[in-house]
């Protein structure tokens, strides 16, 4: 009981001395944790709905944020806009599908969330520097040599 009493007294002294600073730290950590949780919800939403049309409003609703705050948060935390993030994730999925499957490029475009093959090919060339078919050939060439 003496130890408990001394410990309680010590906690009381620390709280009186550092109470304001501890409250500020807790508030900052809570805010930062909620930002991380919100970004995780957005990321999960994008991953699940990648093949569908995705709007900033839909992603914001999934994260319980306003669209303008989500746009601001994404830019501040990642340096990228919402559209850039979605496009990058779609391109990553398309690359994985091009490497791992022989599916037609039009089908891969749709599965990766692009409306049509022509737009997908244009964006792919802009971001990756080569066409989807050239990318596929380049990725599958080392596998053919190993086999």
C-alpha positions, 0 to 999 in steps of 0.5 A, a space after each residue: 500500500 505504501 508503494 501504491 501511495 508513493 506511486 500515486 503521489 509521484 503520478 500526481 506530481 508529474 501531472 501537475 508539472 507536465 499536465 499541459 504538455 502531456 495533453 498537447 502531446 496526446 492531442 497531437 498523437 490522436 490527430 496524427 493517429 486519426 490521419 493515419 487511420 483515415 489514409 488507411 481507409 482511403 487506401 483500402 477503399 481504392 484497392 477494393 474499388 480499383 476496377 470501378 470508377 472512383 471519385 474523390 467524394 466516394 473515397 472521402 465518404 469511406 474515410 469519413 472526411 470531406 472531399 476537400 480535406 481529403 485532397 489536402 491531406 493526401 497532397 500533404 502526406 503523400 505529395 500526390 493528388 487523389 487522381 495521381 494515387 489512383 492512377 499509380 495503383 491502377 498502373 501497378 495492377 496493370 503491370 502485374 497483370 501484364 507480367 503474370 497473364 496472357 490476357 488481352 490488353 483490352 481486358 487488362 485495361 478494364 480490370 485495372 479500372 481504365 475505361 478503354 484500351 486506347 486511353 489505357 495505352 496512352 497513359 501507360 506510355 506516358 507513365 512507363 515510357 513504352 506501350 503495354 505490349 512492349 512492357 509485357 514482352 520485356 517482362 516475359 523475355 527474361 522468363 523465357 530465357 530461364 525456361 
